[in-house]
Amino acid sequence: MNDTIEDLAASLPSPACAWIWEPDALRERARAVAAALPTATVLYAMKACANPAVLAAAVDACDGIECASAGEAAAAIDAGADRIALSGPAKTAAECNLAAEFPDRILVHAESATELHRLAEAAYTGPVALRVNRGPALPGSHRMTGPATPFGIAADDVPETAETARRLGLNVVGFHLHAVSNCLDAAAYAAHVAGGLDWAREAAAASGVDLRYVNVGGGLGADPRGQVIDLDLLADLLARLDHDGIELAVEPGRYLAAPAGTYLTEITDLKTVDGQAIAVVRGGTHHFRLPAAWGYAHPFTLIATDTWPHPWPRPRLDEVDLRVCGELCTPRDVLNTGRHVASAAVGDRLLFAGAGAYGWEISHDRFLAHPRPLQITLDGPY
């Protein structure tokens, strides 16, 4: 745990609740990906974390930004991104019209023939990659291909869809093959990359596509409990990969953003119910939804505080397995189902590190109208 973050956690006024961002952590991970895949284009998947400081670091450290909406793309453009891949399974006229405004910056990952018609209607002249749902499914937390999903077109429909694009005057340059989120198996991911390139060459030949671009998607795993994909092994497995002049793109999000965010809460109450020690905190899953969405216990560090401004005794529990619950009126507001602590007191702070990916971004902070958490970088609030 960063000493600066621990000091900050102890110093914030009560009741403390904040997201703390470390943009340099994303830069470090981006360097690691670039070293492991030196011939690949690295596009940051902004959906993982759109915090302005983190996004600015991604614009600086990566080759471009992968966006899944017109709103994300507009924010990436405002942040200075000069290369954007526009994805997402439900592009409307808003996405297509924005792409048409920036054809030199935006490559569109088209999900269907309907989207191709919308792009033509918007007079988009930039490059298009067809997103294809091709198997087999990869190990990971969210499988995008293999079973039927709303993402992309069926592999059998590629020739017909490519022909539709040609009739519409669109410039198809290749394929988008995003298959999984959070894959921790380096060998399986390497097979996905190599197999995707082989498949793309065959599909391009069969459909008349001048193949210049293959995006194998995201999926570089970073489990919230600590395990990450072995980039050294991935690099070894792909060291002799020949993509023969074809631009090979990857779009990591979780792997890059996870270490850049820490969620801070304060214990506001302590109780024991049916033998279970419970800490109720200021905040919860409306700020950090991932533990409830995935059904796991996110690790935390307890920062003890010394001040107690009240005349009544400070509640404290010693040597307990502590369940951490939020302030919402639902039993599902749980950040950690139970972890042994030597001592916990009301007013102590809890730090949930490695929470930067899909933590704040997917949360439902409007529920119950509690105050939002502070948003802090190590350089100060913004």
C-alpha positions in Angstrom: 0.0 0.0 0.0 1.3 3.4 -0.9 2.4 5.3 2.2 1.0 8.5 0.8 -2.5 6.9 0.4 -2.3 5.7 4.0 -1.4 9.1 5.3 -4.2 10.7 3.2 -6.7 8.1 4.5 -5.9 9.0 8.1 -6.0 12.8 7.5 -9.3 13.2 5.7 -12.2 14.7 7.8 -14.8 12.4 9.2 -16.8 10.7 7.8 -14.2 9.9 5.2 -15.2 8.5 1.8 -13.2 8.9 -1.4 -11.9 7.5 -4.6 -8.1 8.0 -4.7 -6.5 7.8 -8.1 -2.9 7.1 -9.1 -2.4 7.8 -12.8 1.2 6.7 -12.7 0.0 3.1 -11.9 -1.7 3.0 -15.3 1.4 4.3 -17.0 3.5 1.5 -15.4 1.1 -1.2 -16.5 0.9 0.3 -20.0 4.7 0.1 -20.2 4.5 -3.5 -19.2 2.0 -4.4 -21.9 4.0 -2.5 -24.5 7.1 -4.4 -23.5 5.3 -7.8 -23.7 3.7 -7.0 -27.0 6.1 -4.7 -28.7 4.6 -4.9 -32.2 1.0 -4.4 -31.1 -1.1 -1.3 -30.9 -2.3 -0.7 -27.4 -5.7 0.9 -27.1 -6.9 1.7 -23.5 -10.5 0.4 -23.0 -12.0 3.5 -21.4 -15.0 1.7 -20.1 -12.9 0.3 -17.3 -12.2 3.8 -15.8 -13.0 7.2 -17.3 -11.6 9.2 -14.4 -10.1 12.3 -16.1 -6.7 11.9 -14.5 -6.5 8.2 -15.4 -7.8 8.9 -18.9 -5.2 11.6 -19.4 -2.5 9.1 -18.4 -3.9 6.6 -20.9 -3.8 9.1 -23.7 -0.2 9.8 -22.8 0.9 6.2 -22.3 -1.1 4.2 -24.9 -1.4 4.3 -28.7 -5.1 5.2 -28.5 -8.4 4.8 -26.7 -11.1 2.3 -27.2 -14.5 3.8 -26.5 -18.0 2.3 -26.4 -20.2 5.3 -26.8 -20.3 8.8 -28.3 -20.0 10.2 -24.8 -16.8 8.2 -24.2 -15.4 9.1 -27.6 -16.1 12.8 -27.1 -14.4 12.7 -23.7 -11.4 10.9 -25.3 -11.2 13.6 -28.0 -11.3 16.3 -25.4 -8.5 14.6 -23.5 -6.3 14.8 -26.6 -6.6 11.3 -28.0 -5.7 11.2 -31.7 -6.6 7.5 -32.2 -9.9 6.1 -31.2 -11.6 2.7 -31.8 -15.3 3.1 -31.4 -17.0 -0.1 -30.2 -20.3 -1.0 -28.6 -23.3 -3.2 -29.7 -25.9 -0.4 -30.0 -24.5 2.4 -32.0 -27.1 5.1 -32.8 -26.9 8.0 -35.1 -25.0 9.9 -32.3 -22.1 7.5 -32.5 -22.1 7.3 -36.3 -22.4 11.1 -36.7 -19.5 11.7 -34.3 -17.4 9.2 -36.2 -18.2 11.0 -39.4 -16.9 14.2 -37.9 -13.5 12.6 -37.1 -12.8 10.0 -39.8 -9.1 10.5 -39.4 -9.1 9.8 -35.7 -11.9 7.2 -35.3 -11.9 3.6 -36.5 -15.4 2.0 -36.1 -15.8 -1.5 -34.9 -19.1 -2.3 -36.6 -21.4 -4.8 -34.9 -24.0 -5.5 -37.7 -25.2 -4.6 -41.1 -27.6 -2.1 -39.5 -24.6 -0.2 -38.1 -23.0 -0.2 -41.6 -26.1 1.4 -43.0 -26.1 4.0 -40.2 -22.4 4.8 -40.9 -23.1 5.2 -44.6 -26.1 7.4 -43.8 -23.8 9.6 -41.6 -21.4 9.8 -44.6 -18.6 8.2 -42.5 -15.4 7.8 -44.6 -13.0 6.4 -42.1 -11.9 2.8 -41.6 -14.3 0.0 -40.4 -13.5 -3.3 -38.7 -16.3 -5.9 -38.5 -16.8 -7.3 -35.0 -17.2 -11.1 -35.3 -18.5 -13.5 -32.7 -16.2 -16.5 -33.2 -15.3 -19.2 -30.8 -14.1 -21.0 -28.9 -14.9 -19.2 -25.6 -11.9 -18.2 -23.5 -11.6 -18.6 -19.8 -12.4 -15.4 -18.0 -15.1 -13.6 -16.0 -17.2 -12.4 -18.9 -17.3 -14.4 -22.1 -18.2 -12.4 -25.2 -18.0 -15.1 -27.8 -18.7 -18.8 -28.1 -22.3 -18.8 -26.8 -24.9 -16.5 -28.5 -24.3 -12.9 -27.3 -25.4 -9.5 -28.7 -21.9 -8.7 -29.7 -20.8 -8.7 -33.3 -21.9 -10.8 -36.3 -21.8 -14.6 -36.7 -18.7 -15.8 -38.4 -20.8 -17.3 -41.2 -22.2 -13.9 -42.0 -18.8 -12.2 -42.6 -18.9 -12.6 -46.5 -22.4 -11.2 -46.8 -21.7 -8.3 -44.3 -18.5 -7.4 -46.1 -20.4 -7.3 -49.4 -23.0 -5.0 -47.8 -20.1 -2.7 -46.6 -18.7 -2.6 -50.2 -22.1 -1.7 -51.7 -22.4 1.1 -49.2 -18.9 2.5 -50.0 -17.4 1.8 -46.6 -13.7 1.0 -46.1 -13.5 -2.3 -44.3 -9.9 -2.8 -43.1 -10.2 -5.9 -40.9 -11.9 -7.5 -37.9 -12.6 -6.9 -34.2 -12.4 -10.2 -32.2 -12.9 -9.1 -28.6 -13.7 -12.4 -26.9 -13.4 -12.2 -23.1 -12.9 -10.1 -20.1 -10.4 -10.8 -17.3 -8.5 -13.8 -18.8 -5.8 -15.0 -16.3 -4.6 -17.8 -18.6 -1.7 -16.5 -20.6 -1.5 -19.7 -22.8 -5.2 -19.4 -23.6 -4.9 -15.8 -24.4 -1.8 -16.3 -26.6 -3.8 -19.0 -28.5 -6.6 -16.5 -29.0 -4.3 -14.0 -30.5 -2.6 -16.4 -32.9 -5.8 -18.1 -33.7 -7.5 -14.8 -34.3 -4.9 -13.7 -36.8 -5.1 -17.1 -38.7 -8.9 -16.9 -38.8 -8.8 -13.2 -39.9 -6.5 -14.1 -42.9 -8.9 -16.9 -44.0 -12.0 -14.8 -43.5 -10.5 -11.8 -45.4 -9.6 -14.0 -48.3 -13.1 -15.6 -48.4 -14.9 -12.2 -48.2 -12.6 -10.0 -50.3 -11.5 -7.8 -47.4 -8.1 -6.1 -47.8 -6.8 -7.1 -44.4 -4.9 -4.4 -42.6 -6.1 -4.5 -39.0 -7.0 -7.2 -36.5 -8.0 -6.2 -33.0 -8.0 -9.2 -30.7 -9.8 -7.2 -28.0 -9.2 -6.9 -24.3 -9.1 -9.5 -21.7 -5.7 -9.2 -20.0 -6.7 -10.4 -16.6 -6.4 -8.6 -13.3 -8.4 -10.3 -10.6 -9.6 -7.9 -7.9 -8.1 -10.3 -5.3 -4.6 -9.9 -6.7 -3.9 -12.4 -9.4 -2.9 -11.0 -12.8 -2.1 -12.6 -16.2 1.5 -13.6 -16.7 2.8 -11.0 -19.2 6.2 -12.6 -19.3 4.7 -15.9 -20.4 2.4 -14.2 -22.8 5.4 -12.4 -24.4 7.3 -15.7 -24.7 4.4 -17.4 -26.3 3.9 -14.6 -28.8 7.5 -13.8 -29.4 7.6 -15.4 -32.9 4.1 -14.4 -33.9 4.2 -13.0 -37.5 1.4 -10.6 -38.2 2.9 -10.0 -41.6 2.3 -6.2 -41.9 -1.2 -6.5 -40.4 -1.8 -4.0 -37.6 -2.4 -6.1 -34.5 -4.3 -4.2 -31.8 -5.2 -5.1 -28.2 -7.5 -3.1 -25.9 -6.7 -3.7 -22.3 -8.9 -1.9 -19.7 -9.1 -3.8 -16.5 -5.4 -4.7 -16.4 -4.3 -1.0 -16.9 -6.9 0.7 -14.6 -7.1 -1.7 -11.7 -4.1 -0.5 -9.8 -4.9 3.1 -10.5 -7.8 3.4 -8.1 -8.3 2.9 -4.3 -11.6 3.2 -2.6 -11.6 4.7 0.9 -14.3 4.3 3.5 -14.8 5.0 7.2 -16.3 2.7 9.8 -19.4 4.5 11.1 -20.8 1.6 13.3 -19.7 -1.7 14.7 -22.1 -4.5 15.8 -22.2 -8.2 16.4 -25.3 -10.0 15.0 -25.7 -13.8 15.5 -22.0 -14.1 16.2 -21.0 -12.1 13.1 -19.0 -9.0 13.6 -20.2 -6.3 11.2 -18.6 -3.0 10.2 -21.0 -0.5 8.7 -19.2 2.1 6.5 -19.8 5.4 5.0 -20.2 4.4 1.4 -20.6 0.9 -0.1 -21.6 -0.7 -3.3 -23.3 2.4 -4.7 -19.7 3.8 -4.9 -17.9 0.5 -5.5 -20.2 -2.1 -7.0 -17.8 -4.7 -8.3 -17.7 -6.9 -5.1 -21.5 -7.2 -5.2 -21.7 -7.6 -9.0 -19.1 -10.4 -8.9 -20.0 -11.9 -5.5 -16.5 -11.7 -4.0 -14.8 -10.3 -0.9 -12.5 -7.4 -1.9 -9.3 -7.2 0.2 -8.8 -4.2 2.4 -6.3 -2.5 4.6 -7.4 -1.1 8.0 -6.0 2.3 8.9 -6.5 2.9 12.6 -7.3 6.5 13.7 -6.6 8.1 17.1 -9.2 10.8 17.4 -12.6 10.3 19.0 -14.5 13.6 19.5 -17.4 12.2 21.4 -18.1 11.9 25.2 -19.4 8.4 24.9 -17.2 5.3 24.6 -15.7 4.5 21.3 -17.1 1.2 19.9 -14.4 -1.3 19.3 -14.1 -5.0 18.4 -10.9 -7.1 18.8 -9.8 -10.3 17.1 -12.9 -10.7 14.9 -13.8 -11.9 11.4 -15.1 -8.6 10.1 -17.9 -8.3 7.5 -17.9 -4.9 5.8 -21.3 -3.6 4.8 -22.3 -0.3 3.3 -24.9 2.3 4.2 -27.6 1.2 1.8 -30.9 -0.3 2.7 -30.2 -3.7 1.1 -28.5 -6.8 2.4 -26.5 -7.0 -0.8 -24.5 -3.9 0.1 -21.4 -5.9 1.1 -17.8 -5.1 0.2 -16.1 -7.9 2.1 -17.9 -11.0 3.5 -15.4 -11.6 6.3 -11.8 -11.0 7.1 -9.9 -11.4 10.4 -8.7 -8.2 12.0 -6.8 -7.7 15.3 -8.9 -4.7 16.1 -11.4 -2.3 14.5 -13.0 0.8 15.9 -15.6 3.3 14.8 -13.7 6.0 12.9 -11.1 3.7 11.5 -10.6 3.8 7.7 -10.6 1.0 5.2 -8.7 1.1 2.0 -9.8 -1.2 -0.9 -6.8 -1.1 -3.3 -6.7 -2.5 -6.8 -10.3 -1.2 -7.3 -9.7 1.2 -10.2 -11.3 -0.9 -13.0 -15.1 -1.2 -13.1 -15.3 0.1 -9.5 -16.7 3.6 -9.5 -17.5 3.3 -13.2 -20.3 0.8 -12.9 -21.8 2.0 -9.6 -25.2 3.4 -8.8 -24.5 6.4 -6.6 -28.0 8.0 -7.1 -29.6 5.3 -4.9 -30.7 6.8 -1.5 -29.1 10.2 -2.4 -26.1 9.7 -0.1 -23.2 12.2 -0.7 -20.9 11.2 -3.5 -17.3 10.2 -2.5 -14.5 12.7 -3.0 -12.5 12.2 -6.1 -8.8 12.7 -5.3 -5.6 12.2 -7.2 -2.2 12.1 -5.4 -1.7 15.6 -6.7 -4.9 16.8 -5.1 -8.6 17.0 -5.7 -9.8 18.0 -9.2 
